[in-house]
Amino acid sequence: MSECKHGLRHGCSYCHAPARVAARAPAPKRASRGTRLSEQMNDRMTALKRRLRELRGQ
C-alpha cells in the first residue's frame, strides 16, 4: 500500500477507515425475546386454525 497523505506507510484511519467501513455489511439484528415468543404463538395459532378447518371439513 502506498503512503497516505499524512505520511504513514500503511495508511491511517483518517484516509482508509471510511473505505473499509463502507464495504462492511451491517450486522443483522437479533429478534428480541418478545418478538420471538410472539412469532411462536402466531405459528401455533395458525397450525391450530388449520387443524380445526381440517376437522370441520371432514
N, C-alpha and C positions, 0 to 999 in steps of 0.2 A: 504494500500500500504506500502511496506517496505521502509526503508530509502534508499536514493540514495547514490552513492559513495562519494558525497560531504557532507553527514551527515544531509541532510534535511529530515524531517519526511515524507512529501508528495511528495518528488522528486523535482528536479529543472529543469529549462528549458534546461539545457545542456544535462541532461540524458533522459528526457521524451518528449521534444518537437518534435524531429525527428519522433518518432513513431506516434504521433498524426497528424503531417503534412502529412506523407506518406499515412495515412489511409483516409485522406480527398480527395474527388474528386475535380478537378479544376472546377471553376465556368464557366458555358457556356458563350461564347462570344455573345454579342448582335450584331445584324446586324446594320450597320451604316445606316444613313438616305438615303444615296445614293444607298446603296445596296438594301434596302427595296423598294425604288421607282423603281429601275431598274427591280426588280422581279415583281412588279405590272405591269409595262409596258410590260414585256415579257408575263405575263399571259393574258393581254388584247389583245396583238397581236396574240397570239396563238388562243384565242377564236374567234377573228375576221377572221383569216385564215380558221378556222374550219367552221365557218358560211358561208363564201364565197364558200368553197368547196361544202357545202350542197346545196346552192342556184344554183350553176352552174351545179350540178349533176341532178337536178330535171327538 
